[in-house]
Amino acid sequence: MISGVHQFSLLERVVYGRPVANVLPEEVERSGARRVFVISTQSLASSAPLLEIKGSLGPRFAGAFTAVRAHAPRGWVLAGA
């Protein structure tokens, strides 16, 4: 017999097929968030997509932590907090 526990994440939605810079402001508005803090890997630190995200959020952009290793281990996410 196999036994175990699987806990689903709090992920509510996945939007695909549209540029993130177009979708993110809509999703932020939908969620009622006032500020957004972006967590990403170092590879996106000075990339065009991150700059587009920052621009699309305008004053709602609270900052970014771009030192997370691949697959966002919990410890790296907490380091950004």
N, C-alpha and C positions, 0 to 999 in steps of 0.2 A: 504494500500500500504506500502511496505517495502522500505526504502531508505537507502542509506549509501555509503561509499567509501571503496574500497579495494585496497590497494597499494601492488603490488607484490615486494618481496625483490629482491636484485641484484644477487641472487643465480644463477649461470650459469650452474653448473654441480653437479651431485651427482655420486660418484664412489662407488660401493659396491662389496662385494665378494672378496676383496683383502686386505691384511694388510695395515694399514695406513702408516707404515714406508716404505713400498715398493712404494706406490702410491704418497705420498706427494712430494718427490723430482721431480717426473715427472710432477706433476701439478704445482709446483713452477717454473720449467723450462718453461713449456708451457705458464705460465702467464707473464714470464719475470721479476719476482720479484728477488731482490737481497738479501733481508733479510726477515725473518719470525719471527713474534712475536706471540706466542701461548697464547690464553686466554682459561682457563678451570676452572672447579670447584676444590675445595680443595681436593675432593676425588681422583683426579689424580695427586696431587702435587708431590708425591714421588713414583708414580706407574711405573711399567715396560713399559706400553705404552708411557708415556711421555718421559721416558729415551730413548726409541727406536726412537721416533720422533726426539728428540734432536740429537741422533747419526746419523740418516739418513739424516738430514739437514746439518750436519757438520758446516762449517763456516757461512752458511746462517742463522743458528739459532741465533736470536737476543735476545732472552730471553723469559720468561714466566710470566704470571700473573695468579695465581691459587687461587684467593680468590672470584671468582664469585659464586653467589648463583645459585641454580637450575633454568633452563630456561633462563639464561643470561639476567636479567633485565638490561635495558639501563644504569642505574646509576652505576651498578657494572662494566660494560664494560668501561664506561668513567673513573671510578676510576683506572682502569688498564692503562689508557692512560697517 
